[in-house]
Amino acid sequence: MSLDAQEKYGYFDDSAREYVITRPDTPLPWLNYLGQDEFFGLCTNTAGGYTFWKDAKLRRLTRYRYNNVPYDLGGRYFYVNDDGAVWNPGWKPVKAADVAYECRHGLGYTKIIGSRDGLEVEALFFVPPGENLEVWKITVRNRSNQRKTPKLFSYQEFCFFEALNDMTNYQRTYSIGEVEVEGSAIYHKTEYRERRNHYTLFACTRPIAGFDTSRDAFVGIHEGLHEARVPFCGQATNSLAFGWNPIGAHQIDLDLAPGAEESFAFVLAYVEQGEEPKFDAPFVMNKSVGRAIVAKYSAPGAVDAALAKLKDYWDTLLANFQVECPNEHAQRMANTWNQYQCMATFNMSRSASMYETGIGRGMGFRDSNQDLLGFVHMIPSRARERILDIAATQLSDGTCYHQYQPLTKKGNADIGGDFYDDHLWLVLSTCAYIKESGDVSILQARCGFADHDTENVTSTLLDHLETSLAYTMKKRGPHGLPLIGHADWNDCLNLNCFSTEPNESFQTAGDVRDSKAESVMIAGLFLYAAREMAELYDFLGHADDAKRIRADHAEMLATVENTAWDGAWYTRAYAADGAVVGSKSNVEGQIYIESQGWCVLGGAGADNGRARQALESVHERLYTKNGIVLQQPAYSTYDKALGEVTSYPPGVKENAGIFSHNNTWIHLAWCKLGEGDRALEYYLSICPSAKQEQIDTYRGEPYVYAQMLAGRDAPCFGEAKNNWLTGTAAWTFVVVSQGLLGIQPDYRGLRVDPCIPKAWPGFTATRRFRGDTYQIRVVNPDGVSKGVKALRLDGQELDPAGTIPVIGDGKTHEVEVVLG
């Protein structure tokens, strides 16, 4: 494959930590996220997307229409009218001919440059750290030899904050829109007069020649955004919206000599009024908070200083883990894009992407716990807060709200609970946090259960962990395996649903109270969680508790080995009627991926050869060049006893699609068995950086992981869907950092136990850990995959099987690891 073919739409600029898109008509919209704290924006390569504060459902600032024609219509638009020729630097919506284009997606920012007839317009979008606003820095350059007098028009459509109501309740929303304009600042104040104490500010830092706040006036009634009236006629109308659809649009008139340029900025802010009076006069807002924001970013150098702060922020975060290794894809993803995606999944869970509208899903209990695994090394303090937020949505019997809203931090009753794996993920995230931070005090942090002691909280996080493990041991079925409830990690394996009604949810239909359906996958996850908990108790010096948990582990392990082995792999489940799922006795769905991964990771098959046999069965039956399919053979007919898993066409999603998330558990299992070559091969099979040469098939962003690729049963084998918000991000970072490179946080320090391809001569890595910096050099003189024969810290020999102790002096220390 030629370099040109690999770079058909763009390329990685690794030194700048950017992905450069060189043509706008990418196979799908290619997204970036702006924001890292509480204020976020989705920004595509054509400047599409929207902005919100904390919660994409309840505090959305700008409007966006999913599933539009064409895709990705609406966003941060700038229209250029250059002597009557109208175009956009981001190509859309006008899609004018002969516009040179470049988009650079960076860490927390996107820069789009368009040029035509000697006029260049650069738009840089970013959210400064710690701020509840988005900055759009605009630079216009006259690269011609003639004077240019272009007119620029900004355009942003406001959302009425609650996104579902905004897009459905038109009998109300067409009547309530209100705005005010002061100078170059547009204030969107819909519902501010009544129950809201917040508003949206959209302001320009330079004087303007006009404005519009009515969509009807700016765009027209029968026109589209590609032919909007105002930009094409070249003059704003100074419209003031009253009801209907308020927008923010500014007119900027420029006069540029040959070679001249001008820079200015727009600020899109979520403004909380706080204790300030809401009004200066009837119907006239008190704009003091908004004015202060405009003044701050109008000051010389303020925008550039904010951008520099953002870049320093990411340099500091990524410096916690950096590696130089022989594989360019592993190095690129580990150093930059994998960690960057982990920040997005931590912030968004599964709520707001090009595939999730930010309305139907909030923060997931299992999702957010797993997302922490790839994020905790960056900002442990935020991980601590998130763990306690998640735990507080658990019920006292051990079950959990499956999701909660980030704004309210209350469980989503519409989605409900009774997913009987949810609670166990809390053990994994808590142990990962303590290993990273050394902070055992979190275990005694007060954390109530969602259904009681919310007023006078006496329960602790440790109570939640104990409740979680006890629940699984208590809620078991006829074979001694854990009950599955509505589903386990595979939301679509619904063994208690029996749905024949197309208008009901697979995940909430059915009655789980008296069901006997069991999950082998949950059993494997319990084995892993119980082992983690026992090791935590060892560290705490609680020998009796560790012994008790290990007894539960031994009991569950015996159950798995006695009831779940199918001859060459572990079965997946037992249905409500006792029928086995994921067995050679089935016609379809004979072998599933999840139970192989979790049983092996939990310790099953370690002493009897079954672990290796199960993974070899995965390789023989499930592995493809684009990753591991979820099960085989694919289901060809709908089976109400199995639920949604059989409702998908063969080869997509949970019906034999390549679910990237669960691929990572097999990657780690191969590392556990010391198979470095196979682990890297599997790692690369789903790695987006390695998909450039098949990008027209893959279609998704080549810099972030997809939730799913179409499996070999599908006609679109290798096509990606649901990019960005997937547990694949966190688990893949665990794979590359702790599995392949083997740099593993532990309670007493760092453990280095790589599992690399035999041909690798070694690698170097930098790891910041509990305030110290470790420069790690791994050498592989004997060409092995696994096994440490020498370990040195600052020249002093350590136990090769032991941990590197926490020194705590805040300095840099040299670590040498010799494999053999």
N, C-alpha and C positions, 0 to 999 in steps of 0.2 A: 504494500500500500504506500503510495507516494505521500510525501509531506503535504502537498497541496490538498490531497484527498482527506488526510487526517485533519487539516486545518480549514475545512470547507467553510465553516461559519466563525471560527475563532481559534484562539490559542491561549495557552497558559503563559503569563509573564511572571515566572516564579520569583524573580528578584523584587518585583513590586507587589507581590502577593495579590495579583489581579488576574481575572479571566477577561481577555480582550475579545469582544464580539465584533467582527468586521463586516457583517451584513445583517440587516435587521430582520429578514424573513427567515428566522430560525425555525426548525421543524415544529416547535411549540414555543410559547413565550418562555423565556429564560429569566428566572426570578432572582432577586436579591432582597435581603432584609436590611432595613435601616432601623437602628435603635438597639439598645442593649440593657436598658434598665426598666422603665415603665412605659415609655412612649415608643411606638413602633410604626414602621411603614413597610408595605410590600411595594417593591419597585421592579418592574420588568425592564427588559432591554429596549423597549420602546417607550419608557417612562410611564407605563401603566401601573395600576394598583391603587392602594388607598392607605389611610393613616388612622390610627386609633391610640387611645390611652388605656393601658392595662387590659382592657377587655374588648375584643373585636365585635362582640354582640351589643354590649351595653354602653360603650363609649366610643363609637365610631365617628370620626370627624368628617371624612370625605366619602362620597358615594362611588360604588363600583358595581357593575352588573356582570355576574358570572354567566358562563354559558352563552355568551353573546356571539353575534356574527358580524364581523370577524371576532375571533378570540381576542381577549385583552383590549377592550375598547373602553376608554375613559381613564383618566389619571392626571399626571402632572404635565399638562400640555403648555407648550409655548408655540404660538403662531408667529411666523416672521412674514411681514409684508415688505418686500424689497422692491420698491418701484412697481408695485402691482403684482409681482410674483409672490405667491403665498406658499410657504412650506414649513415643515417642523424639523428641528434638529434631531428628534427621535424618530423620524420617518412618519409615524402615525400622528394624527389621523388622516392628514391630507395625502400622504404617500406620494409626494411629488417626485417627478423624474429628475435624474441628474443631481441628487443630493448625496454628497460624500458623507459617510457615516462611520462612527466608531463608538462603541460602548465599552466602558471598563467597569466591571463589577469588582469592587474591592471590599475590604473588611469594614462593614458598616456604612459604606458609601457607594454610590453609582455615579459615574461621569459619562455623559453622552455629548458627543461633538458632531455637529452637522455643519456642512458648508456648501454654498452654492454661489456661483458667479462672483467669487472673491470675498463673500461675506461668510464669516465663521461664527457660529454661536455654540458656546460650551455651557452646558447645564450640569452642575454638580449638586447632588442631593445627599444629605446626611443628617443624622440626629446627634447633636453634641452629647457627650456623656453627662449624665445627671440632669439633663434638661427635658422638659415636656414639650418639645417643639422640633420641627423639621426645618432645616435651612436649605434653600435653593440658591446657590451662588451662580450667577449668570455672568459670563464674559463674552462680549461681542467684539470681534476683531475685523477690521477692514484690511484684507490682504490683497485688495486690488490696487490699481493705480488711479482710481477715480474716487471722488467724494461719495460717500454713501449716507443716505438719510432713511434708514429702515424704521419701521414701526413694529414693535413687539407687543404681543398680547398674551398675558398669562391666562390660564383657565383652570379652575378647580371647582367641582360641583360638591356642595355641602351635603352631608348626611345628617339626619335629625337625631343623631346619637344612638338611638336604639335601633339596630340595623334591621331586625325582622319587621318591626312596625313601619319603619321607613320604606320598605319595599313592598308592603302589602296593604297598609291602611290608608288608602288615598283619600277616602271621604274625610279623613281628618288632616292628613299631612298637606294636601293641596290648599288648606286654609290657614295654616299656622306659621308659615315661614316668615321670619322677620330678620332684618339686617339694619346696621347703621354703618355709615362711612364717615371717616374723619381723616382728612388729608389723603395719604396713600394707604391707609389701613381700612380694611373691611372687617366688620364685626358680625359674625353670624350668631344671632341671639335667639333663635327659635326656642320657645318654652322657657327662656330665661326669666320672663316676667312672672312665671308661676313657680314651678317646683324645682327648677334647676338653679344651681349656684355656679355654673360654669358656662363658658362660651368658646367659640372658635375664632381665632384671630388669623387673618391672612393679609399680610402687610408687605409693602415694598420699602426698601431702605433709601430710595431716591424719589424725587418728585415725579408725579405721573401726569399724563396728558388727558386722562379720562379713565373711566371705570364702567363696569357693569356688574350688577348683582342679580339680574333676572336671566334665567336660561332662555326663556322665550325671546328676549330681546337680543341676546348675544348669538344664539345658535339659529333661532327661528323655530317655527312650529312644524314645518314640513321638511326642513333641512336636516342633514346629518352633521356630525362633528367635522367630517371631512370637507364640508362646504359651508361652515358656520358664517353667518351673515357679517358680523362685525369685522373679523380679520380680512375678509375678502373685499369689503367696502372700504376698510382702512380707517374707520373712525368709531370709537366707543360711543354709546348712547347715554351714559350716566344714569342707567336705569336703577331704580330702587325696588327691590322685590317686595311684594306684599302677597304672601301666600305662594302657591305653585312651587317652583323649584329654584331656590336661591343658589347662586353661584358666587365665586370670587373671580373677577377678571380685571386686570390692570392694563392700561395702554402706556407704553414707553416709547417716546419719540427720541431718536438718536441722530446725531450729526457727526460723522466720523470722517476725518481726513484720511487719505491713503496711509496705511501703516498704523493708524490709530486704533486704540481699543478702549473699552469702558467696562468696568465691573460693578455690579450691584447685587443685591440679594433680596430674596423673599423669605418671609418667616411665616410658617404655618404652625400655630400654637394651640394647645389645649390650655385654657386659662381657668383656674379656680379662683373665684372672687375672694374666698376666705372671709375674714371679718370685716372687710371693707363694705361700706354701704353699696347696695346694688344699683341705685339710681342717683343721678345728680338732679334730675327733674322728671316729671311724669313722662314715661316712654323714652327717656334719655339715659343710657347706661353710664355708670361710673366706669370710666375707661382707664383709671390710673394704673392698674396692673398691666393692662395691655400696652399702654404708652411706654411703660418702663421697659418692656420687652423690646419694643421697636427701637427705643433709644439705645439700648444695650447693643443691639446688632447693627445699628447704624453708625456706631463709633468706628473710626478708622482702625483697621487691623483686627476687629472683633471676630469676623467670620473666619479669617485665616487662622487666628489663634484657636478657635473652637475646632477647626479641622485638624490642626496640629495636635490638639489634646486627644482627639479621637484616635489618631494614628499612634500616639504614644500609649494610649490605653491598650490597643491591640498588640503592640510590640511587647508590652509588659506581660500581658496574659499569655501570649504564645511562647514567651521565653521560659515558661514553666516546664515546657517539654519541647525539645528540638532534637532531630536525629539526622545523621548522615549515614546512608546505607546504600548498598549496591542497586536497589530497585528504585527507579525514578518515581513510579506511581505510589509506592508505599511511602517514600520520603515526602513527596508533595502533599499527599493526603494527610499524613500524620502531622506534618509541620504546620499546615495552614488550613486546608479546606475541611478536613474531618473535624478538627477542633471548632472551627467557625460554625459548622452545621450543628455541633453539639450545643453551642450557645443558642441557636435558633430553636432547637427542640426543647431546650430547658425553658425558654421564654414562652413558646407558643404551644407546647405539648402537641396536640394534633388539631388545633383550632383554626388557624388562618393560613392558607396557602392558596395556590391556584386550583387546588382540589377540595379544600375545606373552606367553607364560606365564612367561618368565624361565628356562625349562628347556631349550628346544630351541636357542636362539641365544644367543651371547655377544656379544663385540665383533667387528664385521665389519671386515675389512681395508679394502675399498673404502669401506664405510660410514663408518668412523671417520675416515679421511683426508678425506672430503668434509665431515663434520660440523665438522671444524676450521675450515673456511673461514668459517663464521658465528660461530665462538666465539673465534678467536684474538685479536681486538681487546679482548676482555674480560679474559682472564688469559693472557697469552702464555707465562708460565712453565709453566702446566699443559699448554698446547699443545705446548711443547717436550718435556716428559716423555712425552706421549702419542705423539708422532711416533717417538720412540726405542723405545717399547714396541711400536708397530705394526711398525716396521722389523725388529725382532728376531724376528718370526714369518715373515719372508721366507726362502726357501731359496736356497742359493748359486747355483742355476741361473737364478734370477730369478722363479720361481713363488712362491706364497705360500700359507700356510694361509688359507683363506677366512674363518675366524673364530678367535677365541681367547677363553679364559675370563678375565674381569677379575681373579679372585682369584689364579689361578696364573700368568697371563700366558703360558700355553703354548698352542700351536696346537691346535685341535680336529680331531683326526685323523678323527673320525666324519664330519665335513663334508668334510674333505679340501681339495683345492686345484684347480689347473689351470683357474681362471677367468682367461683371458689378458688381461683388462683390469686386474686387481687392482693389479699392481705399478706401473702408470703413475700411479695416484692419489697415490702417495707423492711424486711430483715436484711435484704441484700443492700439496699441503699444506705441504711443506717450503718452497717458494718463497713461499707466502702468509705463513708464519711469519717468514721472513727479511725480507720487505717490511714487515711490521708492526713487528717488534722491532729490526731492524738487526743481529741476532745471527748472524753468519756462522760463529761457532765451532761451531755445531751440526753443520756439515758434517764437522768432524774429530772429533766425538764417537765414542768407541768403541761399536760396535754390531755384535754378531755375527750371523751367519746361523743359522737355527734348526737346520740339519743339520750344522754344523761350527763350529769355533773358538769354542765356547761356554765353554771353560775358560780359554784364553789368547786373549782377543779382540784381534785386530789390525785387523779390518775397521772402516771408518768409515761414517757415514751417506752420505757422498759415494760410497763404493763401492756402496752399495745403489742410489742413483739411477742411477749409470752402468750397473749390472747390469740395472736395470729397462728402460732405453732400449735397451740392447744386445739384450736378450732379444726385444723386439718386432721389431727389425730382423732378428734371426736366424730367428725362428719365423714364417715367411711361407709362403703357399701358392702355388698355380699362377699366380694373377693378380698376385702380388707384394704382396697384402694380408696383414695379420696373421692368423694362425690364431686361431680363437675358443676352442678348448679345450672345457670343459664348457659354458661360456656366457661372454658378456661382461656388461656392466652389466645387460642384460635377462636375468636368471637363467632365464627361461622360454623363451628361444630356444635350444633344445638340439639342435644340429645333429649331434651325435655320440652320441645316446642310443638312439634306435630302440626305445623301450620299448613292450612289449605286456603287461608284467606289472604289475598294479595295486598291488602291494605294494613296489615299489622306488621310490627317489627319482629324479626326473628329473635332479637336479643331480649325482648320483654314479654313475648307471648309464652304461654305455657305455665305450668305449675311445677316448681322445683321442690315443694315442701316434702312430699313423700316419695320422691324419685330415688331410684337405685342406680342411676347412670353414674359411671366412675371414669376417672381420668388417670391414665398412666403418666401423662405429661406432668400433671400436678404432683404425682408421687415422686417423679424425678426432681422437680423443683423443690419439693419438701426436703428431699435428701440433701440437696445443695444448701438450702437455707438452714437446716438443722446442723449441718457441719459447721457453717459459718457461726451460728449462735454458740455452739459448743466451744469453738476456738475463742470467741469473745469472752465467754465465761472463764476459760483458762487464763486469759490475759488479766481478767479482773480478779483472779484468785478465788473464784466461786466454784470449787471443785465439785461440790454436790450437785449444783445446777448443771455443770458440764456433763457429769455422769448421767443425770436424768435425761438430758437432751440426746446424748449418744445412745441411750437405750431406745428412745423413740426412733432414732435414725436406724438402728440395727433392726428394729421390728419392721419398719417400712421397707428397708432393703430386702429383708427376707420375703416380704410380701411381693415385691416387684419380681424377684428372681423366681418365686414359686408360681406366680399367676400371670406374668406379663411376657415371658419369653416365648417366641413363636417358632423357634428352631434356628433362625438366622437373623432375627431382629426382634426388637421389643414392640408389642402391640401398642395401639394408640388409646383405646378406651373400651369400656363395656357399655352398650346402649341400655336404655331403660328396661327393655325386655330381657336383658342378660346376654344379648348377642355381642360377639366380639367385633371390634372395629380395628382395622389396620392389621389384618392377619392374612396369611396365605390362603385361608379358607374362604375369604371374601372374593367375589368376582372382580370388584373394582375397589380402589382404595386399600390395597393390600399392605402397603408400607408407607408410613408417615415419617416426616423428618423430625417433628418436635420431640417425640418420645425417645428417639435415638440420641439426640443431643443432650437432653436433660437427664436421662438415665445414666449416660456415660459421665457427664459432668458431676452428677450427684454421687458417683462411686459405684454404680452398678456395673457388673461385668469386669471389674478390675482384677479379680482373682481367678476367674474361670474362663477367660478368653472371649467372653461374650461382648465386651466393649469393642474390641478390634473387629470381631465378626459383624457387629451391628454397623460399624462405620464402613466396612467393606461392602456391606449390602447397600448402604447409601451410595457408595461410589458406583456400584454396578447397576442399581435400579433407578437412582434419582439424579445423579450428577450429570450436568451438561456443560458445554463451553460457556454458557451464560449464567451459570449458577445451578443450585440444587432445586429441583421442583419439589413442591410440598408433599405430594403423594403420587403414587402410581398404582394401578392404572387410573387415569382420570375418570370422574363420574360422568356418565353419558345420559343419565335420567335423574329426575328429581326424586329424592327419597325423604319423605317427611320425618322419618325416624332419625335422620342425620342433620336435617335442617339446611341452612343457607350454604354450607359448603358444597352441596350438590346442585345449587341453583345457578351457579356461574357456568358459562360455557367452558368446555375443556381447555385448559391451558392458561386461564387467567385467574388472578386473585387466589383465593384459597382452594380452588379446584385445579390443582396441578400447575398453578402459576409458580414462578420463582419469587418467593417471599424473602426479600433480602435479609430481613430481620432474623429469621430463624436460621438462615445460612450461617450466621456468625457463631451460633452455638456449635455447629459442626466444625467450624474453623478452630474454635477453642478445644474441642474434643481431640482433633488431630494434634494440636500442640500438646495436650495432656499425654498423648501416646508417643510424643517425640518425633512426629512425622513433619519436619519442617518444610520439605519440598512440597508435600501435598497441601499443607496449610497455606503456603504462599500461592500455590496454583488456585486453590479455592478462593482465597482472598481476592486475587486478581480477576476472577471470573465475574464478580459483581462490581468491581471497582470502576466508578464513573470515569476516572482519568484515563483508564485503558479502553474506553469505548469510542474514542475519537474516530477511529477508522471505520466504525459502523454507525456513525452518528445519525444518518438518515433513517436507519432502522431503530436505533435506541431512542432518538427524538428528544429525550430529556436533557437537562443541564449536565454537562460533562464534568462538573466540579462538585456536585453533591449527590449523595446516595438516593436512590429511588426506593420507595416501599416495595414495589413489585415490578418484575419483568415478565413478559409473557413467556410461558413455558413451551416446550417442544410440541405439545399437542395443539397449540394455537397457530393460526396462519401467519401471525405477526411475531413469531418467535424472536425474543430479544428486545421487544419494545418496552420502554419504561413507562410507568405511571406512578402518580402520587409522590413526586420528588419532594425533597426537603424534610417534611415532618414525619419522620419514621424512627423507630427505635434502633434501626440499623446504624444510625450515626453514633450513638453512644456505644453500642456493642462492638462496632467495628473499631472504634478507638481502643476499646479494651483488647480486641484481638491484636491490633498492631503494636500497641504499647506494652501490654502485659503478657500477651501470648507469644507472638513472634519475637519481639525484642526482649520480652521477659522482665521488664522493669516494673516490679510489683510492690505497691505500698503494703506495708504490714504494720501490725500494732506496735512492734518494737523497732521498726526502721524500714529500710528498703531491701527488698529481695531482688536479686538479678538472676534469672533462670531462663535464658533465651531458648527459642526453638526455631532455628533458621534453616534455610536450604544449605545442604552440605557444601555447595560451591561458594558460599559467601565466605570471604576471608575474615569477616568481622564487621563491626560498625562502631560508630561513636555516637554518644547522646549526651544531652544536657538535661538534667532533671532537678528542678527546684522542689524541695521537700521540707516542710516545716521550718522554713526560714533559711535553710542551708542550700547550697548549690553543689550538685554532684556532677563532675565531668567523668562520664563513663566511657571506657574504651574496652570493647570486647574483641578478642582475637580468637581465630579458629584454626590453629595450625594443623590439626588432625583431620579437618574436613568432616566434622560431625554435625549433627543437627541439634543435639541436646546433651547436656551434661557439663557441669562446671567442675574443673579439676583444680583451679586456683582462683583465689579472690583476695585482692589487696586494696586497702584503704590508705591513701597517702604513704604507700610503700610498706605498710605493715600487713603481714599475712593474717587473714581471717579464715574462719571455718567456711569452706566452699559451699556447704549446705546451709549456712546460716544467713543472717540478715546483716546489712550494713547499719550500724547503730546510728541513732540520731545524735549528732554532736551538739547542735544548738548554739553554735557560735556565730551564725550568720555569714560564714565565709564559704569559699569555694574549696572543694575537696576532690582529689583525684581517686578514681576507682578503676582498677584494672581487673578484667575478668578473662580467664583463659578457659576455653572449652576443650573438652577431650574426654 
